[in-house]
Amino acid sequence: MSDDTHDLAAIGARLARAQPPEGSGAVAAGTVSVAAGLCESIARAGLDTWEQARGVAVQAVVLRERADRAGAANERAYASARAALSAPVQPDVTGRDATLRAALVAAADTLLTVAALAADCTALAAETAVGCDPALRPDAVAAAELAAGATRAVALLVDVNLVLLPDDERRQRGRESVAAADAACSRARDCL
């Protein structure tokens, strides 16, 4: 097992011990980062044989960095939302509902950023699967599956955060990211 694999195991162990539990939005962003890293690795392996490999590798680096920033932003928004949800109700104080709504909407916005990045990563993984060394295609398809799963996870969280706002356009944006990721993942699977 490589040191990086041990790092992933350490992350899993840290998540298992975290109290309060860490938000799954940040975990989904981490999954996008891992999937983008896999695409980058596959692209770098094909630098001598695949014309688009360099561009794919650069896109993967950008996606990885953006996913890392989005995960950190979601962690902050999730902590604020949890604090707002757990704040005691004070009968003589007004504005709690507005504060809670603002915190949940802010968290949903960060989740939508993760969803868009995850859908983009799924598309990049599909492009990787099409162009890479056939021996590495299953890994590219797996990267697409990971990123698509992250897209679905955060879209679900958006729906949960906005459950009291059934007509909010953010919910539709989450579903659109899922549809884009699912289509890209299907293209990737077609390469096998």
Protein Blocks (a to p, Z undefined) as FASTA:
>chain_A
ZZklmmmmmmmmmmmmpccdddfklmmmmmmmmmmmmmmmmmmmmmmmmmklmmmmmmmm
mmmmmmmmmmmmmmmmmmmmmmmmmpccdfkbghklmmmmmmmmmmmmmmmmmmmmmmmm
mmmmmmmmmmmcfklmmmmmmmmmmmmmmmmmmmmmmmmmmmmmmmbmklmmmmmmmmmm
mmmmmmmmmmZZ
